[in-house]
Amino acid sequence: MAAKTTLNAKNLEALGAQRLAELLIEISTGSAAHKRRLRMELAGNQGSTEVAREIRKRLGSIARAQSVIEWHKVKTVNADLETQRSAIVTVVAADDPKEAFDLIWQFLAVADSIFHRSNSSDTAFIETFHQACVDAGVIARCAGIGIDVLADKVFTALQDNDYGQYDPLIAEMVPALGKDGLERLKGLLVQWSNEVEERPADADREILGWGGSGPIYQDEIHAKHRRLTARIALQDIADAQDDVDAFIAQQPEETLRAPMVATAISGRLLLAGRAEEALRILDGVDHRFEMPFEWQDARAETLDALGRGEQAQAYRWQCFEQSLNGEHLRAFLRKLADFDDIEAEEKALAFAHGFPDVHRALAFFLAWPAHAEAAKLISRRQAELDGNLYELMTPAAEMLQEKHPLAATMLLRSMIGFALDYGRSSRYRHAARHLAECASLAPHIDDFGSARPHDAYVAELKRQHGNKHGFWSLMR
C-alpha cells in the first residue's frame, strides 16, 4: 500500500481543490510554459471554441517571435508546440473538425519561423511538424474539406517546403484527396514547374556568386528550386497512384545512373512485378565508385525475384567478402537450410580473421556480435592496430573489458602508444585515463601471454617516454 506522502493522483486529491489551486499558482509562477498549460486547461473547461481561440493566439505569437532558439531551448519550445498540436487534435477536432483543420494548417505554417530561428539540430521540430502532417490528413477527412480546396492548400504549402516540414503531406492527404484531388494537385504542380517567369534585364538581375561559366543569378536558382520541389512532389503523387512509370518519368536522365536513384526505382518495379526492368536499371548505374549497401541488397533481391537464387546467393557472399558488411551475411544465411547456416557462419568468421583490414574485421566481429572472435583477432594481429582510430578502439575496449580484459587492454595500449609515440599532447588526458583503465583491468587477467604485464608495461613506457612530463603529470 502506497504511503500517504507518495506523489500520486489519489494522495493529491486529498489536499482539496483550494490547496491544489494555490500550489498550481505557486508552481507556475515564473514559468511561462506552465502558465500557458493552465490557461489551456481553463479554456478547455469553457469548451472547444475557447481552446481554439487560445491556440490561435499562441500560434500567432510563435510566428511573430524573433529570438534565436538556442540548443538548450529546443526542448521547451518543442514542448510548447506539442501542447498546441495535441489540443488541436484531442479537443478542437473532436468538437469542430473544420476549425481544427484551419488550426492545424496555421500550426504547420509556423514551421518557417521555428526553423529560421533555430540554432541547433532540428530533429525534434521536424518530427513534430511531420506528425502535424499526419494529423492534417486525418482532420481533413473528418472535416469533409472539398478536394479542390484541399488540393490548392497542399499545393501552396509544398511551394514553401524549404525545411522539409511538408515532406509527408502528400502521402498523408491521399485518403482525403482521393483520385480526383491527386489529379488536380498533379496538374497544379506540372503547371507551376513549367511556368516561365519574365526575366529581368541583365543589369537588374541579382547575382548570388560566380561559377566557372560566369555569374550565378538569383532568378535561375529560384527556377531550379521550383522545378526540384515540383519534381519531388510529383514523385510522391506517382507513389500514391502506384504509377512506377510516372515516378521514373520524374527522374532526369543523368540521375538514372546514380546508385541510390536506381535502387529507389528498382524497388518500385519489383512491387509492380517488373523484375527484368528492375535489374536493367540497377546494372545501368555508374560503377566507377564503390556501390552502396542498399544498391547491392536490391540487386540480390531482384535476382531472387527472377528465380536466380544461386546467383543471388553468390552475389551476397561476394559482397560480404568485399566489405565484411554483416547485413550481407545475414541475408545470405537467411536463405540457407537449417544447419547449413551454422557452417556458413563459421566460414564467414574464419574469412573475417584473414581480412586485410584488421579494423574492418574488428568492427564486423563487434557488430555481429562475436566478441570472443574479436578478442582472438586482437591477440593475433595486435601489431596492426592503429591507436589513432579512437572512434573504434574506445567503444571496442568498453565492449570487451568485462569478458575479455586482455583484448581490451591491448586496444587501450594501442591508443596510449599512439598518443605518446607521436607526441599528441591533446590526447594525453585520454591516454592517462586509458592507462588507469589498464591498471584496473590487470587484476582480472590471468595470463598476459606475449604481452607485458601491467607493471612491466608502465616501466617500459617510462623508459621510452619519461620526458613526456605533460602526460606523466596527469598520472599523479
Backbone torsions as a table, in degrees:
resi	resn	phi	psi	omega
1	MET	NA	130.2	-176.6
2	ALA	-67.8	142.6	177.4
3	ALA	-66.7	156.1	-178.3
4	LYS	-65.1	-18.6	-179.3
5	THR	-94.6	-1.1	178.4
6	THR	-66.6	135.0	179.8
7	LEU	-75.6	101.0	172.9
8	ASN	-149.3	169.0	-174.8
9	ALA	-61.1	-40.6	-177.0
10	LYS	-62.4	-45.2	-179.1
11	ASN	-68.4	-36.0	178.8
12	LEU	-67.6	-35.0	178.1
13	GLU	-58.3	-31.5	-177.5
14	ALA	-67.5	-17.8	179.1
15	LEU	-70.6	-22.8	-179.0
16	GLY	91.2	153.9	-175.0
17	ALA	-61.4	-43.5	-176.5
18	GLN	-63.5	-46.3	-178.9
19	ARG	-65.9	-39.1	178.5
20	LEU	-63.6	-40.4	178.7
21	ALA	-62.6	-42.5	178.9
22	GLU	-63.0	-41.6	179.4
23	LEU	-64.6	-39.3	179.8
24	LEU	-65.0	-40.8	176.7
25	ILE	-62.0	-43.6	-179.1
26	GLU	-64.8	-46.7	-177.3
27	ILE	-66.6	-35.3	-176.6
28	SER	-81.7	-11.8	179.2
29	THR	-62.5	124.6	-179.3
30	GLY	87.5	-1.9	179.1
31	SER	-119.7	104.0	-179.6
32	ALA	-62.8	-36.8	-178.7
33	ALA	-64.5	-44.1	179.8
34	HIS	-66.2	-38.0	178.9
35	LYS	-65.1	-41.2	178.4
36	ARG	-62.3	-40.1	-179.9
37	ARG	-63.7	-41.9	179.5
38	LEU	-66.0	-40.6	178.0
39	ARG	-62.2	-37.4	179.3
40	MET	-64.6	-40.4	178.5
41	GLU	-65.3	-40.0	178.5
42	LEU	-65.4	-39.4	178.2
43	ALA	-64.1	-40.5	179.5
44	GLY	-60.9	-29.0	178.2
45	ASN	-69.7	-19.7	179.9
46	GLN	-95.3	-6.8	179.8
47	GLY	114.5	168.8	-174.4
48	SER	-66.4	-28.2	-179.9
49	THR	-62.5	-43.0	179.4
50	GLU	-69.6	-36.7	176.5
51	VAL	-62.5	-44.1	179.9
52	ALA	-61.0	-39.7	179.2
53	ARG	-63.0	-43.3	179.3
54	GLU	-64.4	-41.0	179.8
55	ILE	-64.4	-46.4	-178.5
56	ARG	-60.5	-40.9	179.4
57	LYS	-65.2	-42.9	-178.8
58	ARG	-67.8	-41.6	178.8
59	LEU	-63.1	-37.8	176.3
60	GLY	-62.8	-39.8	178.9
61	SER	-65.4	-42.0	178.5
62	ILE	-62.7	-42.2	-177.9
63	ALA	-65.6	-32.3	-177.9
64	ARG	-85.3	-13.4	-175.4
65	ALA	-60.5	147.4	-177.9
66	GLN	-118.0	-15.7	-173.7
67	SER	-68.2	146.7	178.5
68	VAL	-72.3	138.0	177.3
69	ILE	-92.9	95.0	178.7
70	GLU	-69.8	165.0	-174.5
71	TRP	-56.4	-37.7	-176.1
72	HIS	-75.9	-7.2	178.8
73	LYS	-101.6	-6.6	-175.6
74	VAL	-58.4	-46.6	-177.0
75	LYS	-61.1	-43.0	-178.7
76	THR	-66.4	-45.7	-179.6
77	VAL	-63.9	-42.1	-178.5
78	ASN	-67.3	-34.4	176.7
79	ALA	-63.5	-38.1	177.0
80	ASP	-63.2	-45.1	178.0
81	LEU	-60.3	-43.7	-179.1
82	GLU	-64.4	-34.6	177.1
83	THR	-62.0	-44.8	-180.0
84	GLN	-66.2	-44.7	-179.0
85	ARG	-62.4	-45.6	-179.5
86	SER	-62.0	-39.9	179.8
87	ALA	-65.4	-38.0	177.8
88	ILE	-61.4	-45.6	-174.0
89	VAL	-74.3	-43.4	-171.5
90	THR	-90.8	-28.6	-175.9
91	VAL	-105.2	-58.5	-173.8
92	VAL	-70.1	-45.9	-176.3
93	ALA	-60.8	-33.4	-178.9
94	ALA	-67.7	-27.6	-175.6
95	ASP	-104.5	-35.6	-175.2
96	ASP	-146.2	83.0	-176.1
97	PRO	-57.6	-35.8	-179.4
98	LYS	-66.0	-42.0	177.0
99	GLU	-65.5	-39.2	179.0
100	ALA	-64.0	-36.5	179.0
101	PHE	-64.4	-44.6	177.3
102	ASP	-60.6	-38.9	-177.9
103	LEU	-71.4	-40.4	-179.2
104	ILE	-67.7	-29.6	176.1
105	TRP	-71.3	-39.0	175.2
106	GLN	-64.5	-38.5	177.8
107	PHE	-59.9	-48.5	-179.9
108	LEU	-61.5	-32.5	-177.2
109	ALA	-68.9	-21.1	-179.4
110	VAL	-78.6	-4.9	-178.9
111	ALA	-57.4	-42.1	-179.5
112	ASP	-57.0	-45.2	179.5
113	SER	-63.2	-43.6	-178.4
114	ILE	-62.6	-50.6	-176.5
115	PHE	-69.5	-34.7	178.7
116	HIS	-64.0	-35.3	-177.4
117	ARG	-90.0	-13.2	-174.8
118	SER	-73.2	135.3	-176.9
119	ASN	-115.3	19.1	-178.1
120	SER	-147.8	-165.0	-179.6
121	SER	-59.6	136.0	-177.1
122	ASP	-98.3	12.2	-174.5
123	THR	-57.0	-48.4	-178.3
124	ALA	-62.1	-43.2	-178.9
125	PHE	-66.0	-43.7	-176.2
126	ILE	-63.7	-36.4	177.9
127	GLU	-64.9	-38.5	179.0
128	THR	-64.4	-44.4	-178.6
129	PHE	-73.3	-31.0	175.1
130	HIS	-66.4	-38.7	176.3
131	GLN	-64.8	-36.0	177.7
132	ALA	-64.7	-32.3	174.5
133	CYS	-63.3	-41.1	176.1
134	VAL	-61.1	-47.1	179.4
135	ASP	-59.6	-41.6	-178.4
136	ALA	-60.8	-39.1	178.6
137	GLY	-64.0	-43.3	179.8
138	VAL	-66.4	-46.4	-177.7
139	ILE	-65.3	-37.5	-179.8
140	ALA	-58.9	-40.3	179.2
141	ARG	-67.9	-43.3	-179.3
142	CYS	-65.2	-34.5	-176.7
143	ALA	-80.9	-12.7	-179.4
144	GLY	64.0	40.1	179.7
145	ILE	-66.3	133.2	179.0
146	GLY	-59.6	143.9	-173.9
147	ILE	-66.3	-32.3	178.3
148	ASP	-66.5	-45.8	178.5
149	VAL	-62.0	-44.1	-177.3
150	LEU	-66.0	-44.0	179.3
151	ALA	-61.3	-40.7	179.9
152	ASP	-64.9	-39.7	-179.1
153	LYS	-68.6	-41.5	177.8
154	VAL	-63.5	-44.2	178.9
155	PHE	-58.5	-46.0	179.7
156	THR	-62.6	-42.0	-179.5
157	ALA	-63.0	-44.8	-176.0
158	LEU	-64.1	-23.8	177.9
159	GLN	-68.7	-16.5	-176.8
160	ASP	-124.5	51.9	-175.3
161	ASN	-105.8	43.1	-172.3
162	ASP	-63.5	-27.0	-176.5
163	TYR	-107.3	7.6	179.5
164	GLY	76.1	14.2	-176.9
165	GLN	-67.3	-24.4	-178.8
166	TYR	-102.3	14.0	-175.6
167	ASP	-54.0	-41.5	-178.9
168	PRO	-86.2	2.4	-166.8
169	LEU	-62.0	-46.4	-177.0
170	ILE	-62.2	-47.8	-179.6
171	ALA	-59.5	-38.5	-178.4
172	GLU	-75.7	-22.5	-178.4
173	MET	-91.6	-4.2	-176.9
174	VAL	-55.0	-48.6	-179.5
175	PRO	-60.9	-36.9	-178.7
176	ALA	-77.3	-35.7	-178.9
177	LEU	-74.8	-40.2	-176.6
178	GLY	67.4	-178.0	-177.2
179	LYS	-59.5	-47.3	-176.5
180	ASP	-67.9	-38.8	179.1
181	GLY	-65.2	-39.7	177.4
182	LEU	-63.8	-40.1	178.7
183	GLU	-64.5	-40.0	178.0
184	ARG	-64.5	-44.5	179.4
185	LEU	-62.1	-41.1	178.2
186	LYS	-60.6	-44.4	179.5
187	GLY	-61.1	-41.9	179.1
188	LEU	-63.2	-41.0	-179.0
189	LEU	-68.9	-41.2	178.9
190	VAL	-63.2	-45.4	179.1
191	GLN	-60.9	-44.0	-179.5
192	TRP	-63.9	-41.1	-179.2
193	SER	-65.3	-34.1	-176.0
194	ASN	-89.4	-6.5	-179.8
195	GLU	-61.6	136.8	176.5
196	VAL	-110.3	109.8	-180.0
197	GLU	-76.8	146.5	177.9
198	GLU	-66.2	121.7	-176.0
199	ARG	-84.3	132.3	178.3
200	PRO	-68.7	164.1	176.3
201	ALA	-59.9	149.2	-176.6
202	ASP	-53.0	-35.3	-177.6
203	ALA	-67.5	-24.1	-177.8
204	ASP	-98.8	-3.2	-176.4
205	ARG	-78.5	137.4	-179.8
206	GLU	-81.7	126.7	-180.0
207	ILE	-97.0	123.9	178.8
208	LEU	-87.9	-27.7	-177.8
209	GLY	179.2	-168.0	-178.0
210	TRP	-129.4	136.6	177.2
211	GLY	-116.8	-173.9	-177.9
212	GLY	-64.2	-25.8	-177.9
213	SER	-103.2	9.6	178.0
214	GLY	125.2	-159.1	-176.1
215	PRO	-69.5	149.9	175.5
216	ILE	-107.8	116.1	-173.4
217	TYR	-95.3	147.8	179.4
218	GLN	-58.3	-44.4	-175.9
219	ASP	-66.0	-31.0	178.0
220	GLU	-70.3	-42.1	177.7
221	ILE	-63.0	-41.7	179.5
222	HIS	-61.8	-43.2	-179.5
223	ALA	-65.4	-40.4	178.1
224	LYS	-64.7	-41.9	179.6
225	HIS	-63.1	-41.0	179.7
226	ARG	-63.2	-44.4	-179.7
227	ARG	-64.8	-39.8	179.2
228	LEU	-65.6	-43.7	179.4
229	THR	-60.4	-44.5	179.4
230	ALA	-65.1	-40.2	-178.3
231	ARG	-63.3	-43.1	179.6
232	ILE	-64.2	-42.1	179.5
233	ALA	-65.4	-40.1	179.0
234	LEU	-67.0	-30.6	173.6
235	GLN	-65.0	-41.1	178.6
236	ASP	-63.2	-39.4	177.9
237	ILE	-65.8	-41.1	178.0
238	ALA	-59.3	-42.0	177.6
239	ASP	-64.5	-41.8	180.0
240	ALA	-62.7	-30.6	-179.4
241	GLN	-94.6	4.4	-177.7
242	ASP	53.2	40.9	-178.2
243	ASP	-110.9	89.4	-176.4
244	VAL	-65.7	-32.3	179.8
245	ASP	-67.1	-38.1	176.8
246	ALA	-66.2	-36.3	177.0
247	PHE	-63.9	-45.5	179.9
248	ILE	-64.3	-36.6	-178.0
249	ALA	-63.3	-22.6	179.5
250	GLN	-82.9	-4.1	-179.8
251	GLN	-92.5	122.6	173.7
252	PRO	-58.6	147.0	-175.2
253	GLU	-52.5	-41.1	-175.6
254	GLU	-68.7	-24.4	-178.3
255	THR	-79.3	-15.3	-178.5
256	LEU	-64.9	-19.4	179.5
257	ARG	-90.8	-0.1	176.5
258	ALA	-81.4	127.4	-174.6
259	PRO	-53.9	-42.8	-176.3
260	MET	-71.6	-32.9	175.8
261	VAL	-67.8	-44.7	177.9
262	ALA	-60.4	-37.7	178.9
263	THR	-64.0	-44.4	179.6
264	ALA	-61.6	-42.1	-179.6
265	ILE	-67.8	-43.5	-176.2
266	SER	-61.9	-38.1	178.8
267	GLY	-61.6	-39.2	179.3
268	ARG	-71.3	-38.0	177.4
269	LEU	-65.4	-39.1	177.8
270	LEU	-60.9	-45.0	179.3
271	LEU	-62.5	-27.6	179.1
272	ALA	-87.1	3.7	179.3
273	GLY	75.0	27.5	-176.8
274	ARG	-118.6	62.7	-174.0
275	ALA	-66.4	-37.1	180.0
276	GLU	-59.8	-43.9	177.7
277	GLU	-65.5	-37.9	179.4
278	ALA	-60.6	-43.0	-179.9
279	LEU	-66.7	-38.4	178.6
280	ARG	-63.2	-41.4	178.3
281	ILE	-62.8	-44.3	-179.0
282	LEU	-65.3	-42.2	-177.1
283	ASP	-78.1	-7.4	-179.9
284	GLY	-91.6	8.3	-176.7
285	VAL	-79.5	168.0	176.9
286	ASP	-77.2	115.6	-175.8
287	HIS	-95.8	17.0	-177.9
288	ARG	-70.3	-22.2	-177.8
289	PHE	-117.6	165.0	179.0
290	GLU	-62.4	132.9	-178.1
291	MET	-75.2	138.0	177.8
292	PRO	-68.7	158.4	-179.0
293	PHE	-56.2	-42.6	-176.0
294	GLU	-58.4	-41.0	179.0
295	TRP	-66.2	-45.6	-179.8
296	GLN	-61.7	-44.0	179.4
297	ASP	-63.0	-42.1	178.9
298	ALA	-63.2	-39.1	180.0
299	ARG	-65.0	-42.5	178.4
300	ALA	-63.7	-42.7	179.2
301	GLU	-63.8	-36.4	179.5
302	THR	-68.1	-41.1	176.4
303	LEU	-60.9	-40.3	175.9
304	ASP	-60.4	-43.8	-178.5
305	ALA	-63.3	-26.7	179.2
306	LEU	-86.2	2.7	-179.6
307	GLY	80.0	16.4	-179.1
308	ARG	-105.5	59.5	-173.7
309	GLY	-61.5	-42.8	-179.2
310	GLU	-62.8	-40.5	178.5
311	GLN	-66.3	-38.2	178.4
312	ALA	-63.6	-42.7	179.1
313	GLN	-66.2	-41.0	178.2
314	ALA	-62.8	-36.9	179.7
315	TYR	-69.6	-39.8	178.0
316	ARG	-61.6	-43.4	180.0
317	TRP	-65.6	-40.2	177.8
318	GLN	-60.4	-43.8	179.3
319	CYS	-63.5	-39.5	178.0
320	PHE	-63.4	-45.8	-178.8
321	GLU	-61.7	-32.5	-178.8
322	GLN	-78.1	-30.9	-170.0
323	SER	-121.7	-19.4	-170.5
324	LEU	57.1	31.1	175.7
325	ASN	-78.3	117.2	-176.8
326	GLY	-62.2	-25.2	179.6
327	GLU	-67.1	-35.6	175.1
328	HIS	-63.3	-43.0	-179.7
329	LEU	-65.0	-42.1	179.1
330	ARG	-61.8	-42.8	178.0
331	ALA	-62.7	-38.4	178.6
332	PHE	-64.6	-46.7	-177.1
333	LEU	-66.8	-33.9	-179.0
334	ARG	-62.2	-26.0	-177.5
335	LYS	-86.1	-6.7	-176.4
336	LEU	-89.8	156.2	176.3
337	ALA	-72.3	163.3	178.0
338	ASP	-54.8	141.4	179.8
339	PHE	76.7	-32.0	175.4
340	ASP	-65.1	-31.4	-178.5
341	ASP	-68.2	-29.5	179.0
342	ILE	-66.6	-46.1	179.2
343	GLU	-63.5	-40.5	-179.6
344	ALA	-66.3	-37.4	178.3
345	GLU	-65.4	-42.4	177.2
346	GLU	-60.2	-40.3	178.0
347	LYS	-63.4	-40.5	-179.5
348	ALA	-65.9	-41.8	179.6
349	LEU	-65.2	-39.2	177.7
350	ALA	-64.5	-39.9	178.6
351	PHE	-63.2	-41.6	-178.8
352	ALA	-62.1	-34.1	179.3
353	HIS	-60.6	-30.2	-178.7
354	GLY	-100.3	8.4	-177.9
355	PHE	-63.7	136.6	-175.5
356	PRO	-55.8	-39.6	-178.5
357	ASP	-91.7	102.9	-176.2
358	VAL	-62.5	-31.0	-177.6
359	HIS	-72.7	-36.5	176.0
360	ARG	-68.4	-37.1	176.7
361	ALA	-63.3	-42.5	178.5
362	LEU	-61.9	-45.3	179.3
363	ALA	-60.9	-38.7	178.7
364	PHE	-63.2	-49.3	-178.7
365	PHE	-60.6	-38.9	-179.5
366	LEU	-68.1	-39.2	-176.5
367	ALA	-79.0	-24.4	-172.0
368	TRP	-57.0	-52.3	-1.7
369	PRO	-97.0	149.3	175.3
370	ALA	-145.3	73.8	-172.1
371	HIS	-66.1	-33.4	177.6
372	ALA	-64.5	-38.5	177.8
373	GLU	-68.2	-36.8	176.9
374	ALA	-61.5	-42.0	179.3
375	ALA	-63.4	-41.1	177.4
376	LYS	-62.6	-42.5	-179.6
377	LEU	-60.8	-44.9	-179.0
378	ILE	-62.9	-41.6	-179.4
379	SER	-65.2	-42.2	-176.7
380	ARG	-75.3	-32.4	-170.6
381	ARG	-125.0	33.5	-176.5
382	GLN	-61.6	-28.6	-179.4
383	ALA	-66.7	-20.7	-178.4
384	GLU	-89.3	-8.9	-175.4
385	LEU	-68.1	133.9	-179.9
386	ASP	-103.8	107.3	-178.7
387	GLY	-67.4	-8.2	177.2
388	ASN	-74.3	-19.1	-177.9
389	LEU	-86.5	60.3	-175.4
390	TYR	-63.7	-25.8	-179.8
391	GLU	-68.1	-20.2	173.6
392	LEU	-97.5	-45.7	-173.3
393	MET	-64.9	-40.9	-176.1
394	THR	-63.2	-53.8	178.6
395	PRO	-66.9	-30.8	178.5
396	ALA	-63.1	-44.2	178.7
397	ALA	-62.3	-39.3	179.2
398	GLU	-63.8	-39.5	-179.4
399	MET	-68.6	-33.1	-172.2
400	LEU	-95.5	-14.6	-168.6
401	GLN	-62.1	-32.1	-176.2
402	GLU	-72.5	-50.1	-175.5
403	LYS	-99.5	-18.1	-177.9
404	HIS	-134.9	66.6	-174.5
405	PRO	-63.2	-31.0	179.1
406	LEU	-67.7	-43.7	178.0
407	ALA	-62.0	-42.8	178.2
408	ALA	-61.6	-40.0	178.5
409	THR	-61.7	-42.3	179.6
410	MET	-62.5	-38.5	178.1
411	LEU	-66.4	-43.8	178.8
412	LEU	-62.8	-41.5	179.6
413	ARG	-65.3	-32.4	178.6
414	SER	-63.9	-37.7	179.0
415	MET	-73.7	-36.8	176.6
416	ILE	-62.9	-46.4	-179.1
417	GLY	-60.9	-41.6	179.7
418	PHE	-62.7	-45.8	-177.5
419	ALA	-61.3	-41.7	-177.0
420	LEU	-81.0	-41.7	-179.3
421	ASP	-60.8	-36.6	-176.9
422	TYR	-102.7	7.1	176.2
423	GLY	59.8	38.3	-179.8
424	ARG	-81.8	84.0	-175.2
425	SER	-61.0	-27.4	179.9
426	SER	-66.8	-17.1	-178.9
427	ARG	-105.0	2.2	-177.0
428	TYR	-59.3	-39.6	-178.7
429	ARG	-62.1	-41.4	177.9
430	HIS	-67.0	-40.5	-179.8
431	ALA	-63.2	-39.7	177.8
432	ALA	-62.3	-40.7	178.0
433	ARG	-64.8	-40.4	179.1
434	HIS	-63.7	-38.5	179.9
435	LEU	-66.8	-37.3	176.1
436	ALA	-64.5	-37.9	177.5
437	GLU	-66.1	-37.8	176.2
438	CYS	-60.3	-41.6	179.9
439	ALA	-62.5	-39.2	-179.1
440	SER	-72.9	-26.6	179.5
441	LEU	-82.3	-27.0	-173.0
442	ALA	-52.8	-44.0	-179.3
443	PRO	-63.5	-16.7	-178.0
444	HIS	-94.6	2.1	-179.2
445	ILE	-103.9	113.8	-178.8
446	ASP	-76.6	-35.8	-176.2
447	ASP	-140.8	116.6	178.8
448	PHE	-79.1	-7.2	179.4
449	GLY	59.7	-129.3	-178.9
450	SER	-80.3	-8.6	180.0
451	ALA	-83.2	151.8	177.5
452	ARG	-69.5	140.1	170.2
453	PRO	-59.8	163.9	-171.3
454	HIS	-58.5	-47.7	-177.5
455	ASP	-61.8	-41.1	178.6
456	ALA	-66.5	-36.6	178.4
457	TYR	-63.9	-44.7	179.9
458	VAL	-63.6	-41.3	179.5
459	ALA	-61.6	-40.6	179.4
460	GLU	-68.3	-37.6	176.3
461	LEU	-59.6	-43.4	-179.5
462	LYS	-66.4	-36.6	178.6
463	ARG	-64.5	-43.0	-176.3
464	GLN	-81.8	-34.3	-170.5
465	HIS	-129.4	30.6	-179.2
466	GLY	-61.4	-22.2	-178.9
467	ASN	-85.9	-0.3	178.7
468	LYS	-85.1	72.9	-173.5
469	HIS	-62.5	-31.6	179.2
470	GLY	-61.3	-33.4	178.3
471	PHE	-76.9	-51.1	-173.7
472	TRP	-66.9	-26.3	178.3
473	SER	-64.8	-24.3	-179.3
474	LEU	-79.6	-12.3	-177.0
475	MET	-90.4	-5.0	-176.3
476	ARG	-79.5	NA	NA
